[in-house]
Amino acid sequence: MTPSPLTRAARRTTGAPPTAGPATGTPWQQGRLLAGPADRPRVLFGRMYEDPAVELAVFPPPGARVLCIASAGDTAAALASAGYEVTAVDLNPAQLAYARARLEDGAPASTGTAERLTGLGRTAAAALLPGWRPAAVADFLRLDDPAEQRRRWTDELDGPGLRLLAAAALRPAGALAAVLRPGFRCAVPRGFDEVLLRRIARTVARHPNAANDWAWRLLLGRERPGAAATATAVGPGRVRLVRGEVVEHLERCAAGSYDAVTLSNVVDGPGPRFARRLRAAVEHAVRPGGTAVVRSLREPGPGGAGRAAEDRSMIWGVVRVVRTGTDRTDGTDRTDGTSAMNGTDGAEAR
């Protein structure tokens, strides 16, 4: 039997030692989102829920040396396809093998833990609420007028029934908190049910659904009609894949090794000490005047949401653009940009 692309990638990845041991304090080292006995690492994300248009708008010109989290490979593929020299880092060997299979061999997207969780929510909504049956949601997602989308969202989808289901699933005592590993529970904002629905409403009022891949994935669990199924494939050697913890990788790099980095979810879970270490590592590894994009699920703090409304993936509370070697951030941010990296946006220091 011929091994699948994912099997071949797993053999290539797990055969190499990681660049460094796991950094203290990050829950990502176990390769599991869900509570229970820790066994082998799993694929946590079958697709990435971050919009690379943000990076393409703020990064230096193509040809620059950039770093991202490997995850499912989508962001690495978008940056490599745009002409960047990309390094993708991941601590989870299963996730790294999956990204390699998609990037190098064109393996199709599969279902990760995150997709299984969101799928359960969609199934419950479709069973109980007529407006959330798949045909009705697909009709909503075919719209390309944000004003009409906002009206339909308010009148047909975001009703009392949805809010009751969201509260049961996403409140601190809800189903999500019960199944997550302890290290991730503090990453979910208080009142995440209301928070998430506000973020979805913000997105549908601004970006056409018909062209929004992330809206189709989150609300319907399907790829947008016409989207290329193998868009992530860029070919062998186009992305340098590194197994390791991103903070340790940045610390061990020569100073100024990168022109830009993009980090999503990295500060969600670990405490502020880890995030301060991350900020120092970014300042070391990215040349002065370079760019760091930091996404967080947390609610915005005094520095504001940054470019969160520009990200079509709907879920982020903060998308901050930090200029390294300076005390300035891009967009609406008026602070030095440390709060998101320090993990204190919208939450007490833990």
C-alpha positions as CSV (number, residue, x, y, z in Angstrom):
1,M,0.0,0.0,0.0
2,T,1.3,3.5,-0.9
3,P,1.6,5.7,2.1
4,S,-0.6,8.8,2.1
5,P,0.9,12.3,1.9
6,L,0.1,12.8,5.5
7,T,1.8,9.5,6.5
8,R,4.9,10.4,4.5
9,A,5.0,13.9,6.1
10,A,4.6,12.4,9.6
11,R,7.6,10.1,9.0
12,R,9.7,13.0,7.8
13,T,8.7,15.3,10.7
14,T,8.8,13.0,13.6
15,G,12.2,11.5,12.6
16,A,13.9,14.9,13.3
17,P,14.4,16.2,16.8
18,P,12.8,19.4,17.8
19,T,14.9,22.5,17.8
20,A,14.3,23.0,21.5
21,G,12.3,21.7,24.4
22,P,8.9,23.2,25.2
23,A,8.9,26.6,26.8
24,T,7.7,26.7,30.4
25,G,4.1,27.8,30.7
26,T,2.6,27.1,27.3
27,P,-0.3,24.6,27.1
28,W,0.4,24.0,23.4
29,Q,3.3,21.6,24.3
30,Q,0.8,18.7,24.9
31,G,-0.7,18.8,21.4
32,R,-4.2,18.5,22.9
33,L,-7.1,21.0,23.4
34,L,-9.4,18.7,25.3
35,A,-9.3,17.6,28.9
36,G,-8.6,14.0,29.7
37,P,-5.6,11.7,29.8
38,A,-2.7,13.1,27.7
39,D,-1.8,10.6,24.9
40,R,-0.3,11.3,21.5
41,P,-0.5,14.8,20.1
42,R,-3.4,15.4,17.7
43,V,-4.2,17.7,14.8
44,L,-5.9,20.6,16.5
45,F,-6.7,22.8,13.5
46,G,-7.7,21.4,10.1
47,R,-7.8,24.9,8.7
48,M,-6.5,28.2,10.0
49,Y,-8.8,30.9,11.2
50,E,-6.7,34.0,10.4
51,D,-7.0,36.2,7.3
52,P,-3.6,36.6,5.6
53,A,-4.8,39.7,3.9
54,V,-3.8,41.5,7.1
55,E,-0.2,40.3,6.8
56,L,-0.1,41.0,3.1
57,A,-1.2,44.6,3.8
58,V,1.4,45.4,6.5
59,F,4.4,43.1,5.9
60,P,7.5,44.4,4.0
61,P,7.6,43.7,0.3
62,P,7.7,40.1,-1.1
63,G,11.1,38.6,-0.7
64,A,11.3,39.4,3.0
65,R,12.2,36.7,5.5
66,V,9.0,36.0,7.6
67,L,8.0,33.6,10.3
68,C,4.6,32.2,11.1
69,I,3.0,29.4,13.1
70,A,2.7,26.3,11.0
71,S,-0.7,25.1,12.3
72,A,-2.7,23.9,9.2
73,G,-0.4,25.5,6.7
74,D,-2.8,28.1,5.3
75,T,-0.9,31.2,6.3
76,A,2.5,29.8,5.3
77,A,1.0,29.0,1.9
78,A,-0.5,32.4,1.4
79,L,2.8,34.1,2.3
80,A,5.0,31.7,0.2
81,S,2.6,32.2,-2.8
82,A,3.0,36.0,-2.4
83,G,6.8,35.6,-2.7
84,Y,8.0,35.7,0.9
85,E,10.8,33.5,2.3
86,V,8.8,31.6,4.9
87,T,9.7,29.7,8.0
88,A,6.8,28.0,9.8
89,V,7.3,26.7,13.4
90,D,5.1,24.4,15.4
91,L,5.7,22.5,18.7
92,N,3.0,19.9,17.9
93,P,4.6,17.1,15.7
94,A,1.2,15.9,14.5
95,Q,0.2,19.5,13.4
96,L,3.6,20.0,11.7
97,A,3.3,16.8,9.8
98,Y,-0.2,17.8,8.7
99,A,1.0,21.2,7.5
100,R,3.9,19.6,5.6
101,A,1.5,17.2,3.9
102,R,-0.7,20.0,2.8
103,L,2.1,22.4,1.7
104,E,4.4,19.9,0.0
105,D,2.1,17.1,-1.2
106,G,-1.2,18.9,-1.7
107,A,-3.0,16.7,0.9
108,P,-6.6,17.8,1.5
109,A,-7.8,19.5,4.6
110,S,-9.0,17.2,7.4
111,T,-11.0,17.7,10.5
112,G,-9.1,18.8,13.6
113,T,-10.2,19.1,17.2
114,A,-11.3,22.7,16.7
115,E,-13.5,21.8,13.7
116,R,-15.1,19.0,15.7
117,L,-16.1,21.4,18.4
118,T,-17.6,24.0,16.1
119,G,-19.3,21.2,14.2
120,L,-21.1,20.1,17.4
121,G,-22.4,23.7,17.9
122,R,-23.6,23.9,14.3
123,T,-25.4,20.5,14.6
124,A,-27.2,21.6,17.8
125,A,-28.2,25.0,16.2
126,A,-29.5,23.3,13.0
127,A,-31.5,20.8,15.0
128,L,-33.3,23.4,17.2
129,L,-33.4,26.6,15.1
130,P,-35.0,26.8,11.6
131,G,-32.8,29.7,10.6
132,W,-29.7,27.6,11.3
133,R,-30.6,24.7,9.0
134,P,-27.8,24.3,6.4
135,A,-29.9,25.4,3.5
136,A,-30.8,28.7,5.3
137,V,-27.2,29.4,6.4
138,A,-26.0,28.7,2.8
139,D,-28.5,31.2,1.5
140,F,-27.2,33.8,4.0
141,L,-23.6,33.1,3.0
142,R,-24.3,33.7,-0.7
143,L,-25.0,37.3,0.0
144,D,-22.5,40.0,-1.1
145,D,-24.1,43.1,0.4
146,P,-23.0,43.8,4.0
147,A,-26.0,46.0,4.7
148,E,-28.4,43.1,3.8
149,Q,-26.2,40.7,5.6
150,R,-26.4,42.8,8.8
151,R,-30.2,42.9,8.5
152,R,-30.5,39.1,7.9
153,W,-28.1,38.3,10.7
154,T,-30.1,40.5,13.2
155,D,-33.6,39.4,12.0
156,E,-33.1,35.7,11.1
157,L,-30.0,34.2,12.8
158,D,-29.0,36.1,15.9
159,G,-32.2,35.4,17.9
160,P,-33.0,34.3,21.5
161,G,-32.6,30.7,20.6
162,L,-29.1,31.1,19.3
163,R,-28.2,33.2,22.4
164,L,-29.4,30.4,24.7
165,L,-27.4,27.8,22.9
166,A,-24.3,30.0,22.8
167,A,-24.6,30.7,26.5
168,A,-24.9,26.9,27.3
169,A,-21.8,26.2,25.2
170,L,-19.5,29.2,25.8
171,R,-20.1,30.6,29.2
172,P,-17.5,30.0,31.9
173,A,-19.6,27.1,33.3
174,G,-20.6,25.9,29.8
175,A,-19.8,22.9,27.7
176,L,-16.6,24.4,26.2
177,A,-15.0,25.1,29.5
178,A,-15.9,21.6,30.7
179,V,-14.0,19.9,27.8
180,L,-11.0,22.2,27.4
181,R,-7.7,21.5,29.1
182,P,-7.2,23.8,32.1
183,G,-4.4,25.8,30.4
184,F,-6.8,26.9,27.7
185,R,-9.8,27.8,29.8
186,C,-8.4,31.2,30.8
187,A,-7.9,32.1,27.1
188,V,-11.6,32.1,26.5
189,P,-13.0,35.6,27.3
190,R,-15.6,36.0,29.9
191,G,-19.1,36.0,28.3
192,F,-17.6,34.5,25.2
193,D,-21.1,33.7,23.9
194,E,-21.9,37.4,23.5
195,V,-18.4,38.3,22.5
196,L,-18.3,35.8,19.6
197,L,-21.7,36.8,18.3
198,R,-20.6,40.5,18.4
199,R,-17.5,39.6,16.4
200,I,-19.6,37.7,13.8
201,A,-22.0,40.6,13.5
202,R,-19.1,43.0,13.1
203,T,-17.7,40.9,10.2
204,V,-21.0,40.3,8.3
205,A,-21.7,44.0,8.5
206,R,-18.3,44.8,6.9
207,H,-17.2,42.0,4.5
208,P,-19.3,40.3,1.7
209,N,-20.2,36.7,2.8
210,A,-20.0,35.4,-0.7
211,A,-16.2,35.9,-0.9
212,N,-15.5,35.1,2.8
213,D,-13.9,31.7,3.1
214,W,-13.8,31.9,6.9
215,A,-17.5,32.7,7.2
216,W,-18.4,29.6,5.2
217,R,-16.1,27.4,7.4
218,L,-17.3,28.8,10.7
219,L,-21.0,29.1,10.1
220,L,-21.6,26.2,7.8
221,G,-18.5,23.9,8.1
222,R,-18.0,23.9,4.3
223,E,-15.6,25.4,1.8
224,R,-16.9,28.4,-0.1
225,P,-18.1,27.3,-3.6
226,G,-15.4,28.0,-6.1
227,A,-12.6,28.0,-3.5
228,A,-9.6,26.0,-4.7
229,A,-9.5,22.7,-2.7
230,T,-5.6,22.5,-3.0
231,A,-4.8,26.2,-2.6
232,T,-2.5,25.4,0.3
233,A,-0.1,23.3,-1.9
234,V,3.1,25.3,-2.7
235,G,5.5,22.4,-3.3
236,P,8.6,21.0,-1.5
237,G,11.1,23.5,-0.2
238,R,9.0,26.6,-0.5
239,V,8.4,26.7,3.3
240,R,11.0,25.9,5.9
241,L,9.2,23.8,8.5
242,V,10.7,23.8,12.0
243,R,9.6,21.7,14.9
244,G,10.0,23.7,18.1
245,E,8.5,26.2,20.5
246,V,8.3,29.6,18.8
247,V,9.7,31.6,21.7
248,E,12.8,29.4,21.9
249,H,13.2,29.4,18.2
250,L,13.2,33.2,18.1
251,E,15.5,33.4,21.1
252,R,18.1,31.1,19.4
253,C,18.0,32.9,16.1
254,A,20.7,35.4,15.2
255,A,19.6,38.9,15.9
256,G,17.5,40.3,13.0
257,S,17.0,37.0,11.4
258,Y,13.5,37.9,10.2
259,D,11.9,41.0,8.7
260,A,8.4,40.1,10.0
261,V,6.6,37.5,12.1
262,T,2.9,36.6,12.6
263,L,1.7,35.0,15.8
264,S,-1.8,33.8,16.4
265,N,-3.1,32.3,19.7
266,V,0.5,32.2,21.0
267,V,-0.4,34.5,24.0
268,D,-3.8,32.8,24.5
269,G,-3.3,30.4,27.4
270,P,0.1,31.2,28.8
271,G,0.4,33.9,31.4
272,P,2.0,37.4,31.2
273,R,5.5,36.2,32.0
274,F,5.5,34.0,28.9
275,A,4.1,36.9,26.8
276,R,6.8,39.3,28.0
277,R,9.4,36.7,27.1
278,L,7.7,36.4,23.6
279,R,7.9,40.2,23.2
280,A,11.7,40.2,24.0
281,A,12.2,37.3,21.6
282,V,10.5,39.1,18.8
283,E,12.5,42.2,19.4
284,H,15.7,40.1,19.2
285,A,14.8,38.0,16.1
286,V,13.1,40.7,14.0
287,R,15.2,43.5,12.6
288,P,14.6,47.0,13.9
289,G,11.6,48.5,12.0
290,G,10.3,45.1,11.2
291,T,6.7,43.9,11.7
292,A,4.9,41.6,14.1
293,V,1.3,40.7,13.7
294,V,-0.2,39.4,17.0
295,R,-3.7,37.9,17.2
296,S,-5.5,37.1,20.4
297,L,-9.0,35.8,21.3
298,R,-9.0,38.1,24.3
299,E,-11.2,41.2,24.5
300,P,-9.4,44.4,23.7
301,G,-7.7,46.3,26.5
302,P,-6.7,50.1,26.5
303,G,-4.8,49.6,23.3
304,G,-7.9,48.8,21.3
305,A,-8.7,46.0,18.9
306,G,-6.2,47.1,16.3
307,R,-7.0,45.6,12.9
308,A,-9.4,42.9,14.3
309,A,-12.3,44.2,12.2
310,E,-10.3,43.9,9.0
311,D,-9.7,40.2,9.6
312,R,-12.5,38.3,7.9
313,S,-12.2,35.2,10.0
314,M,-14.6,36.6,12.6
315,I,-13.1,35.3,15.8
316,W,-10.4,37.7,16.9
317,G,-10.6,40.3,19.7
318,V,-7.3,41.9,19.0
319,V,-5.1,41.9,15.8
320,R,-2.2,44.1,16.7
321,V,0.6,45.3,14.3
322,V,3.8,46.0,16.2
323,R,6.8,47.8,14.8
324,T,9.9,46.3,16.3
325,G,12.6,48.5,17.7
326,T,10.1,51.3,18.3
327,D,7.4,52.3,20.8
328,R,4.7,52.5,18.2
329,T,2.1,50.1,16.8
330,D,0.1,50.3,13.6
331,G,-3.6,50.9,13.1
332,T,-5.7,52.3,16.0
333,D,-3.3,51.2,18.7
334,R,-1.8,54.1,20.8
335,T,0.2,52.0,23.2
336,D,3.6,50.4,22.8
337,G,1.9,47.2,21.7
338,T,3.0,45.1,24.7
339,S,-0.4,44.4,26.2
340,A,-1.4,41.8,23.6
341,M,1.9,40.1,23.8
342,N,1.8,40.2,27.5
343,G,-1.5,38.4,27.5
344,T,-3.3,41.2,29.5
345,D,-5.7,42.5,27.0
346,G,-9.2,42.4,28.5
347,A,-8.1,40.1,31.3
348,E,-6.4,40.2,34.7
349,A,-2.7,39.1,34.7
350,R,-2.6,35.5,35.8
